Amino acid sequence: SRDMLKSAKRETDNILQNVEEGLLLLTNDLTIGSQYSTSLDTIFNQKHIGNMNIIDIFNDNIRQKENYI
């Protein structure tokens, strides 16, 4: 059973590292789960977004773009 869980975890990690789309799970309060596709680091221009609120990330990106213009 433990070996099956380890195998499933490796498969999930592999999928999330290789999928090119942004894949994530959100809680009811819009917090990003700890497991998400690594492409989101590029999409959101931010690393380690797990357990962060997606609205906060959007607001940070908007502020950065406003300061860039």
PyMOL Python script that loads the backbone (N, CA, C, O; Angstrom):
from pymol import cmd

cmd.read_pdbstr("""\
ATOM      1  N   SER A   1       0.826  -1.191   0.000  1.00  0.00           N
ATOM      2  CA  SER A   1       0.000   0.000   0.000  1.00  0.00           C
ATOM      3  C   SER A   1       0.871   1.257   0.000  1.00  0.00           C
ATOM      4  O   SER A   1       0.599   2.203  -0.739  1.00  0.00           O
ATOM      5  N   ARG A   2       1.906   1.266   0.819  1.00  0.00           N
ATOM      6  CA  ARG A   2       2.808   2.423   0.877  1.00  0.00           C
ATOM      7  C   ARG A   2       3.536   2.598  -0.453  1.00  0.00           C
ATOM      8  O   ARG A   2       3.718   3.723  -0.920  1.00  0.00           O
ATOM      9  N   ASP A   3       3.954   1.482  -1.065  1.00  0.00           N
ATOM     10  CA  ASP A   3       4.625   1.540  -2.364  1.00  0.00           C
ATOM     11  C   ASP A   3       3.688   2.072  -3.448  1.00  0.00           C
ATOM     12  O   ASP A   3       4.112   2.808  -4.339  1.00  0.00           O
ATOM     13  N   MET A   4       2.418   1.694  -3.363  1.00  0.00           N
ATOM     14  CA  MET A   4       1.440   2.194  -4.332  1.00  0.00           C
ATOM     15  C   MET A   4       1.260   3.704  -4.187  1.00  0.00           C
ATOM     16  O   MET A   4       1.152   4.417  -5.185  1.00  0.00           O
ATOM     17  N   LEU A   5       1.227   4.187  -2.951  1.00  0.00           N
ATOM     18  CA  LEU A   5       1.101   5.628  -2.721  1.00  0.00           C
ATOM     19  C   LEU A   5       2.317   6.382  -3.236  1.00  0.00           C
ATOM     20  O   LEU A   5       2.180   7.445  -3.842  1.00  0.00           O
ATOM     21  N   LYS A   6       3.510   5.834  -2.997  1.00  0.00           N
ATOM     22  CA  LYS A   6       4.735   6.474  -3.488  1.00  0.00           C
ATOM     23  C   LYS A   6       4.735   6.530  -5.009  1.00  0.00           C
ATOM     24  O   LYS A   6       5.113   7.541  -5.601  1.00  0.00           O
ATOM     25  N   SER A   7       4.312   5.449  -5.632  1.00  0.00           N
ATOM     26  CA  SER A   7       4.251   5.400  -7.090  1.00  0.00           C
ATOM     27  C   SER A   7       3.251   6.421  -7.630  1.00  0.00           C
ATOM     28  O   SER A   7       3.540   7.123  -8.599  1.00  0.00           O
ATOM     29  N   ALA A   8       2.096   6.502  -7.015  1.00  0.00           N
ATOM     30  CA  ALA A   8       1.074   7.466  -7.442  1.00  0.00           C
ATOM     31  C   ALA A   8       1.584   8.890  -7.263  1.00  0.00           C
ATOM     32  O   ALA A   8       1.326   9.747  -8.108  1.00  0.00           O
ATOM     33  N   LYS A   9       2.294   9.152  -6.188  1.00  0.00           N
ATOM     34  CA  LYS A   9       2.860  10.494  -5.939  1.00  0.00           C
ATOM     35  C   LYS A   9       3.881  10.835  -7.019  1.00  0.00           C
ATOM     36  O   LYS A   9       3.879  11.952  -7.537  1.00  0.00           O
ATOM     37  N   ARG A  10       4.750   9.890  -7.365  1.00  0.00           N
ATOM     38  CA  ARG A  10       5.742  10.127  -8.418  1.00  0.00           C
ATOM     39  C   ARG A  10       5.058  10.429  -9.753  1.00  0.00           C
ATOM     40  O   ARG A  10       5.477  11.331 -10.479  1.00  0.00           O
ATOM     41  N   GLU A  11       4.020   9.685 -10.067  1.00  0.00           N
ATOM     42  CA  GLU A  11       3.290   9.919 -11.311  1.00  0.00           C
ATOM     43  C   GLU A  11       2.653  11.303 -11.327  1.00  0.00           C
ATOM     44  O   GLU A  11       2.734  12.021 -12.324  1.00  0.00           O
ATOM     45  N   THR A  12       2.026  11.668 -10.229  1.00  0.00           N
ATOM     46  CA  THR A  12       1.400  12.993 -10.135  1.00  0.00           C
ATOM     47  C   THR A  12       2.447  14.093 -10.263  1.00  0.00           C
ATOM     48  O   THR A  12       2.243  15.059 -10.999  1.00  0.00           O
ATOM     49  N   ASP A  13       3.557  13.957  -9.558  1.00  0.00           N
ATOM     50  CA  ASP A  13       4.637  14.950  -9.649  1.00  0.00           C
ATOM     51  C   ASP A  13       5.140  15.061 -11.086  1.00  0.00           C
ATOM     52  O   ASP A  13       5.381  16.165 -11.575  1.00  0.00           O
ATOM     53  N   ASN A  14       5.298  13.940 -11.753  1.00  0.00           N
ATOM     54  CA  ASN A  14       5.772  13.931 -13.140  1.00  0.00           C
ATOM     55  C   ASN A  14       4.790  14.661 -14.054  1.00  0.00           C
ATOM     56  O   ASN A  14       5.201  15.454 -14.900  1.00  0.00           O
ATOM     57  N   ILE A  15       3.516  14.398 -13.887  1.00  0.00           N
ATOM     58  CA  ILE A  15       2.498  15.074 -14.694  1.00  0.00           C
ATOM     59  C   ILE A  15       2.551  16.584 -14.458  1.00  0.00           C
ATOM     60  O   ILE A  15       2.562  17.364 -15.411  1.00  0.00           O
ATOM     61  N   LEU A  16       2.583  16.987 -13.212  1.00  0.00           N
ATOM     62  CA  LEU A  16       2.557  18.414 -12.892  1.00  0.00           C
ATOM     63  C   LEU A  16       3.816  19.135 -13.363  1.00  0.00           C
ATOM     64  O   LEU A  16       3.768  20.331 -13.649  1.00  0.00           O
ATOM     65  N   GLN A  17       4.926  18.438 -13.447  1.00  0.00           N
ATOM     66  CA  GLN A  17       6.162  19.060 -13.925  1.00  0.00           C
ATOM     67  C   GLN A  17       6.184  19.188 -15.441  1.00  0.00           C
ATOM     68  O   GLN A  17       6.891  20.040 -15.978  1.00  0.00           O
ATOM     69  N   ASN A  18       5.422  18.356 -16.135  1.00  0.00           N
ATOM     70  CA  ASN A  18       5.520  18.316 -17.592  1.00  0.00           C
ATOM     71  C   ASN A  18       4.325  18.884 -18.340  1.00  0.00           C
ATOM     72  O   ASN A  18       4.425  19.143 -19.540  1.00  0.00           O
ATOM     73  N   VAL A  19       3.210  19.084 -17.674  1.00  0.00           N
ATOM     74  CA  VAL A  19       2.049  19.646 -18.365  1.00  0.00           C
ATOM     75  C   VAL A  19       2.349  21.119 -18.688  1.00  0.00           C
ATOM     76  O   VAL A  19       2.885  21.845 -17.850  1.00  0.00           O
ATOM     77  N   GLU A  20       2.003  21.549 -19.899  1.00  0.00           N
ATOM     78  CA  GLU A  20       2.321  22.910 -20.323  1.00  0.00           C
ATOM     79  C   GLU A  20       1.257  23.918 -19.919  1.00  0.00           C
ATOM     80  O   GLU A  20       1.502  25.124 -19.952  1.00  0.00           O
ATOM     81  N   GLU A  21       0.096  23.446 -19.545  1.00  0.00           N
ATOM     82  CA  GLU A  21      -0.977  24.337 -19.120  1.00  0.00           C
ATOM     83  C   GLU A  21      -0.890  24.566 -17.613  1.00  0.00           C
ATOM     84  O   GLU A  21      -0.246  23.810 -16.886  1.00  0.00           O
ATOM     85  N   GLY A  22      -1.542  25.606 -17.177  1.00  0.00           N
ATOM     86  CA  GLY A  22      -1.619  25.879 -15.748  1.00  0.00           C
ATOM     87  C   GLY A  22      -2.664  24.988 -15.109  1.00  0.00           C
ATOM     88  O   GLY A  22      -3.856  25.122 -15.385  1.00  0.00           O
ATOM     89  N   LEU A  23      -2.225  24.091 -14.266  1.00  0.00           N
ATOM     90  CA  LEU A  23      -3.129  23.150 -13.616  1.00  0.00           C
ATOM     91  C   LEU A  23      -3.001  23.331 -12.112  1.00  0.00           C
ATOM     92  O   LEU A  23      -1.905  23.251 -11.557  1.00  0.00           O
ATOM     93  N   LEU A  24      -4.131  23.575 -11.457  1.00  0.00           N
ATOM     94  CA  LEU A  24      -4.108  23.783 -10.014  1.00  0.00           C
ATOM     95  C   LEU A  24      -5.456  23.444  -9.416  1.00  0.00           C
ATOM     96  O   LEU A  24      -6.457  23.326 -10.123  1.00  0.00           O
ATOM     97  N   LEU A  25      -5.467  23.291  -8.124  1.00  0.00           N
ATOM     98  CA  LEU A  25      -6.708  23.118  -7.372  1.00  0.00           C
ATOM     99  C   LEU A  25      -6.843  24.299  -6.425  1.00  0.00           C
ATOM    100  O   LEU A  25      -5.867  24.745  -5.822  1.00  0.00           O
ATOM    101  N   LEU A  26      -8.063  24.794  -6.303  1.00  0.00           N
ATOM    102  CA  LEU A  26      -8.347  25.909  -5.400  1.00  0.00           C
ATOM    103  C   LEU A  26      -9.263  25.442  -4.277  1.00  0.00           C
ATOM    104  O   LEU A  26     -10.164  24.631  -4.494  1.00  0.00           O
ATOM    105  N   THR A  27      -9.027  25.956  -3.089  1.00  0.00           N
ATOM    106  CA  THR A  27      -9.938  25.714  -1.978  1.00  0.00           C
ATOM    107  C   THR A  27     -11.114  26.679  -2.095  1.00  0.00           C
ATOM    108  O   THR A  27     -11.124  27.537  -2.978  1.00  0.00           O
ATOM    109  N   ASN A  28     -12.087  26.549  -1.228  1.00  0.00           N
ATOM    110  CA  ASN A  28     -13.251  27.449  -1.250  1.00  0.00           C
ATOM    111  C   ASN A  28     -12.872  28.907  -1.037  1.00  0.00           C
ATOM    112  O   ASN A  28     -13.565  29.805  -1.516  1.00  0.00           O
ATOM    113  N   ASP A  29     -11.771  29.150  -0.320  1.00  0.00           N
ATOM    114  CA  ASP A  29     -11.357  30.545  -0.092  1.00  0.00           C
ATOM    115  C   ASP A  29     -10.317  31.004  -1.122  1.00  0.00           C
ATOM    116  O   ASP A  29      -9.607  31.984  -0.898  1.00  0.00           O
ATOM    117  N   LEU A  30     -10.233  30.285  -2.261  1.00  0.00           N
ATOM    118  CA  LEU A  30      -9.374  30.627  -3.401  1.00  0.00           C
ATOM    119  C   LEU A  30      -7.883  30.502  -3.109  1.00  0.00           C
ATOM    120  O   LEU A  30      -7.065  31.207  -3.699  1.00  0.00           O
ATOM    121  N   THR A  31      -7.541  29.604  -2.201  1.00  0.00           N
ATOM    122  CA  THR A  31      -6.141  29.306  -1.927  1.00  0.00           C
ATOM    123  C   THR A  31      -5.694  28.190  -2.865  1.00  0.00           C
ATOM    124  O   THR A  31      -6.391  27.190  -3.037  1.00  0.00           O
ATOM    125  N   ILE A  32      -4.523  28.377  -3.468  1.00  0.00           N
ATOM    126  CA  ILE A  32      -3.971  27.378  -4.377  1.00  0.00           C
ATOM    127  C   ILE A  32      -3.444  26.211  -3.551  1.00  0.00           C
ATOM    128  O   ILE A  32      -2.789  26.406  -2.528  1.00  0.00           O
ATOM    129  N   GLY A  33      -3.735  25.005  -4.003  1.00  0.00           N
ATOM    130  CA  GLY A  33      -3.245  23.817  -3.310  1.00  0.00           C
ATOM    131  C   GLY A  33      -1.729  23.697  -3.408  1.00  0.00           C
ATOM    132  O   GLY A  33      -1.089  24.400  -4.189  1.00  0.00           O
ATOM    133  N   SER A  34      -1.178  22.820  -2.627  1.00  0.00           N
ATOM    134  CA  SER A  34       0.281  22.671  -2.600  1.00  0.00           C
ATOM    135  C   SER A  34       0.823  21.991  -3.852  1.00  0.00           C
ATOM    136  O   SER A  34       2.010  22.117  -4.153  1.00  0.00           O
ATOM    137  N   GLN A  35      -0.011  21.283  -4.576  1.00  0.00           N
ATOM    138  CA  GLN A  35       0.388  20.625  -5.817  1.00  0.00           C
ATOM    139  C   GLN A  35      -0.188  21.405  -6.995  1.00  0.00           C
ATOM    140  O   GLN A  35      -1.398  21.618  -7.068  1.00  0.00           O
ATOM    141  N   TYR A  36       0.680  21.831  -7.920  1.00  0.00           N
ATOM    142  CA  TYR A  36       0.233  22.563  -9.104  1.00  0.00           C
ATOM    143  C   TYR A  36       1.276  22.380 -10.195  1.00  0.00           C
ATOM    144  O   TYR A  36       2.414  22.004  -9.911  1.00  0.00           O
ATOM    145  N   SER A  37       0.900  22.641 -11.432  1.00  0.00           N
ATOM    146  CA  SER A  37       1.843  22.465 -12.536  1.00  0.00           C
ATOM    147  C   SER A  37       2.913  23.552 -12.477  1.00  0.00           C
ATOM    148  O   SER A  37       2.634  24.711 -12.169  1.00  0.00           O
ATOM    149  N   THR A  38       4.140  23.147 -12.781  1.00  0.00           N
ATOM    150  CA  THR A  38       5.261  24.088 -12.701  1.00  0.00           C
ATOM    151  C   THR A  38       5.152  25.201 -13.737  1.00  0.00           C
ATOM    152  O   THR A  38       5.800  26.238 -13.596  1.00  0.00           O
ATOM    153  N   SER A  39       4.343  25.004 -14.774  1.00  0.00           N
ATOM    154  CA  SER A  39       4.167  26.066 -15.768  1.00  0.00           C
ATOM    155  C   SER A  39       3.525  27.309 -15.148  1.00  0.00           C
ATOM    156  O   SER A  39       3.645  28.403 -15.698  1.00  0.00           O
ATOM    157  N   LEU A  40       2.847  27.153 -14.016  1.00  0.00           N
ATOM    158  CA  LEU A  40       2.227  28.316 -13.363  1.00  0.00           C
ATOM    159  C   LEU A  40       3.277  29.292 -12.835  1.00  0.00           C
ATOM    160  O   LEU A  40       2.991  30.481 -12.692  1.00  0.00           O
ATOM    161  N   ASP A  41       4.482  28.811 -12.544  1.00  0.00           N
ATOM    162  CA  ASP A  41       5.556  29.725 -12.132  1.00  0.00           C
ATOM    163  C   ASP A  41       5.801  30.760 -13.233  1.00  0.00           C
ATOM    164  O   ASP A  41       6.019  31.939 -12.952  1.00  0.00           O
ATOM    165  N   THR A  42       5.761  30.304 -14.491  1.00  0.00           N
ATOM    166  CA  THR A  42       5.956  31.205 -15.623  1.00  0.00           C
ATOM    167  C   THR A  42       4.698  32.024 -15.889  1.00  0.00           C
ATOM    168  O   THR A  42       4.780  33.231 -16.120  1.00  0.00           O
ATOM    169  N   ILE A  43       3.549  31.382 -15.858  1.00  0.00           N
ATOM    170  CA  ILE A  43       2.286  32.073 -16.139  1.00  0.00           C
ATOM    171  C   ILE A  43       2.069  33.225 -15.162  1.00  0.00           C
ATOM    172  O   ILE A  43       1.710  34.330 -15.571  1.00  0.00           O
ATOM    173  N   PHE A  44       2.287  32.969 -13.875  1.00  0.00           N
ATOM    174  CA  PHE A  44       2.075  33.996 -12.853  1.00  0.00           C
ATOM    175  C   PHE A  44       3.321  34.819 -12.564  1.00  0.00           C
ATOM    176  O   PHE A  44       3.271  35.777 -11.792  1.00  0.00           O
ATOM    177  N   ASN A  45       4.453  34.444 -13.187  1.00  0.00           N
ATOM    178  CA  ASN A  45       5.719  35.139 -12.967  1.00  0.00           C
ATOM    179  C   ASN A  45       6.071  35.183 -11.480  1.00  0.00           C
ATOM    180  O   ASN A  45       6.518  36.205 -10.959  1.00  0.00           O
ATOM    181  N   GLN A  46       5.860  34.068 -10.823  1.00  0.00           N
ATOM    182  CA  GLN A  46       6.105  33.965  -9.383  1.00  0.00           C
ATOM    183  C   GLN A  46       6.317  32.493  -9.034  1.00  0.00           C
ATOM    184  O   GLN A  46       5.639  31.618  -9.574  1.00  0.00           O
ATOM    185  N   LYS A  47       7.238  32.230  -8.151  1.00  0.00           N
ATOM    186  CA  LYS A  47       7.519  30.850  -7.737  1.00  0.00           C
ATOM    187  C   LYS A  47       6.886  30.565  -6.383  1.00  0.00           C
ATOM    188  O   LYS A  47       6.565  31.478  -5.623  1.00  0.00           O
ATOM    189  N   HIS A  48       6.715  29.289  -6.101  1.00  0.00           N
ATOM    190  CA  HIS A  48       6.205  28.822  -4.805  1.00  0.00           C
ATOM    191  C   HIS A  48       4.825  29.409  -4.490  1.00  0.00           C
ATOM    192  O   HIS A  48       4.619  30.022  -3.443  1.00  0.00           O
ATOM    193  N   ILE A  49       3.893  29.207  -5.416  1.00  0.00           N
ATOM    194  CA  ILE A  49       2.559  29.785  -5.241  1.00  0.00           C
ATOM    195  C   ILE A  49       1.623  28.890  -4.441  1.00  0.00           C
ATOM    196  O   ILE A  49       0.501  29.292  -4.133  1.00  0.00           O
ATOM    197  N   GLY A  50       2.064  27.691  -4.101  1.00  0.00           N
ATOM    198  CA  GLY A  50       1.228  26.800  -3.314  1.00  0.00           C
ATOM    199  C   GLY A  50       0.843  27.434  -1.990  1.00  0.00           C
ATOM    200  O   GLY A  50       1.674  28.052  -1.324  1.00  0.00           O
ATOM    201  N   ASN A  51      -0.407  27.284  -1.613  1.00  0.00           N
ATOM    202  CA  ASN A  51      -0.974  27.825  -0.377  1.00  0.00           C
ATOM    203  C   ASN A  51      -1.115  29.344  -0.384  1.00  0.00           C
ATOM    204  O   ASN A  51      -1.340  29.952   0.662  1.00  0.00           O
ATOM    205  N   MET A  52      -0.985  29.959  -1.562  1.00  0.00           N
ATOM    206  CA  MET A  52      -1.219  31.396  -1.688  1.00  0.00           C
ATOM    207  C   MET A  52      -2.625  31.620  -2.238  1.00  0.00           C
ATOM    208  O   MET A  52      -3.178  30.747  -2.906  1.00  0.00           O
ATOM    209  N   ASN A  53      -3.196  32.774  -1.961  1.00  0.00           N
ATOM    210  CA  ASN A  53      -4.508  33.127  -2.475  1.00  0.00           C
ATOM    211  C   ASN A  53      -4.352  33.610  -3.914  1.00  0.00           C
ATOM    212  O   ASN A  53      -3.522  34.475  -4.193  1.00  0.00           O
ATOM    213  N   ILE A  54      -5.143  33.056  -4.821  1.00  0.00           N
ATOM    214  CA  ILE A  54      -5.002  33.392  -6.239  1.00  0.00           C
ATOM    215  C   ILE A  54      -5.345  34.861  -6.517  1.00  0.00           C
ATOM    216  O   ILE A  54      -4.774  35.456  -7.431  1.00  0.00           O
ATOM    217  N   ILE A  55      -6.250  35.445  -5.759  1.00  0.00           N
ATOM    218  CA  ILE A  55      -6.597  36.861  -5.934  1.00  0.00           C
ATOM    219  C   ILE A  55      -5.392  37.743  -5.603  1.00  0.00           C
ATOM    220  O   ILE A  55      -5.137  38.731  -6.290  1.00  0.00           O
ATOM    221  N   ASP A  56      -4.656  37.386  -4.554  1.00  0.00           N
ATOM    222  CA  ASP A  56      -3.448  38.135  -4.197  1.00  0.00           C
ATOM    223  C   ASP A  56      -2.414  38.066  -5.323  1.00  0.00           C
ATOM    224  O   ASP A  56      -1.751  39.058  -5.624  1.00  0.00           O
ATOM    225  N   ILE A  57      -2.282  36.902  -5.933  1.00  0.00           N
ATOM    226  CA  ILE A  57      -1.335  36.748  -7.037  1.00  0.00           C
ATOM    227  C   ILE A  57      -1.768  37.606  -8.222  1.00  0.00           C
ATOM    228  O   ILE A  57      -0.941  38.291  -8.825  1.00  0.00           O
ATOM    229  N   PHE A  58      -3.055  37.575  -8.561  1.00  0.00           N
ATOM    230  CA  PHE A  58      -3.558  38.416  -9.652  1.00  0.00           C
ATOM    231  C   PHE A  58      -3.317  39.897  -9.347  1.00  0.00           C
ATOM    232  O   PHE A  58      -2.859  40.642 -10.213  1.00  0.00           O
ATOM    233  N   ASN A  59      -3.620  40.317  -8.131  1.00  0.00           N
ATOM    234  CA  ASN A  59      -3.418  41.721  -7.758  1.00  0.00           C
ATOM    235  C   ASN A  59      -1.952  42.114  -7.867  1.00  0.00           C
ATOM    236  O   ASN A  59      -1.643  43.202  -8.353  1.00  0.00           O
ATOM    237  N   ASP A  60      -1.041  41.249  -7.423  1.00  0.00           N
ATOM    238  CA  ASP A  60       0.396  41.531  -7.525  1.00  0.00           C
ATOM    239  C   ASP A  60       0.811  41.672  -8.987  1.00  0.00           C
ATOM    240  O   ASP A  60       1.589  42.563  -9.328  1.00  0.00           O
ATOM    241  N   ASN A  61       0.297  40.798  -9.849  1.00  0.00           N
ATOM    242  CA  ASN A  61       0.630  40.873 -11.273  1.00  0.00           C
ATOM    243  C   ASN A  61       0.094  42.141 -11.909  1.00  0.00           C
ATOM    244  O   ASN A  61       0.766  42.746 -12.744  1.00  0.00           O
ATOM    245  N   ILE A  62      -1.092  42.546 -11.532  1.00  0.00           N
ATOM    246  CA  ILE A  62      -1.671  43.784 -12.056  1.00  0.00           C
ATOM    247  C   ILE A  62      -0.844  44.982 -11.618  1.00  0.00           C
ATOM    248  O   ILE A  62      -0.560  45.868 -12.424  1.00  0.00           O
ATOM    249  N   ARG A  63      -0.451  45.017 -10.340  1.00  0.00           N
ATOM    250  CA  ARG A  63       0.383  46.122  -9.837  1.00  0.00           C
ATOM    251  C   ARG A  63       1.714  46.190 -10.577  1.00  0.00           C
ATOM    252  O   ARG A  63       2.183  47.274 -10.925  1.00  0.00           O
ATOM    253  N   GLN A  64       2.317  45.033 -10.815  1.00  0.00           N
ATOM    254  CA  GLN A  64       3.596  45.000 -11.539  1.00  0.00           C
ATOM    255  C   GLN A  64       3.444  45.535 -12.945  1.00  0.00           C
ATOM    256  O   GLN A  64       4.294  46.285 -13.423  1.00  0.00           O
ATOM    257  N   LYS A  65       2.358  45.152 -13.614  1.00  0.00           N
ATOM    258  CA  LYS A  65       2.125  45.627 -14.981  1.00  0.00           C
ATOM    259  C   LYS A  65       1.839  47.124 -14.998  1.00  0.00           C
ATOM    260  O   LYS A  65       2.282  47.826 -15.907  1.00  0.00           O
ATOM    261  N   GLU A  66       1.106  47.619 -14.005  1.00  0.00           N
ATOM    262  CA  GLU A  66       0.815  49.055 -13.935  1.00  0.00           C
ATOM    263  C   GLU A  66       2.097  49.851 -13.721  1.00  0.00           C
ATOM    264  O   GLU A  66       2.257  50.928 -14.297  1.00  0.00           O
ATOM    265  N   ASN A  67       3.005  49.341 -12.909  1.00  0.00           N
ATOM    266  CA  ASN A  67       4.269  50.021 -12.658  1.00  0.00           C
ATOM    267  C   ASN A  67       5.201  49.945 -13.865  1.00  0.00           C
ATOM    268  O   ASN A  67       6.073  50.797 -14.035  1.00  0.00           O
ATOM    269  N   TYR A  68       5.017  48.936 -14.694  1.00  0.00           N
ATOM    270  CA  TYR A  68       5.845  48.752 -15.871  1.00  0.00           C
ATOM    271  C   TYR A  68       5.454  49.723 -16.988  1.00  0.00           C
ATOM    272  O   TYR A  68       6.289  50.153 -17.784  1.00  0.00           O
ATOM    273  N   ILE A  69       4.160  50.054 -17.021  1.00  0.00           N
ATOM    274  CA  ILE A  69       3.643  50.919 -18.099  1.00  0.00           C
ATOM    275  C   ILE A  69       4.024  52.318 -17.886  1.00  0.00           C
ATOM    276  O   ILE A  69       3.677  53.182 -18.691  1.00  0.00           O
TER     277      ILE A  69
END
""", "prot")
cmd.dss("prot")
cmd.show_as("cartoon", "prot")
cmd.util.cbc("prot")
cmd.orient("prot")
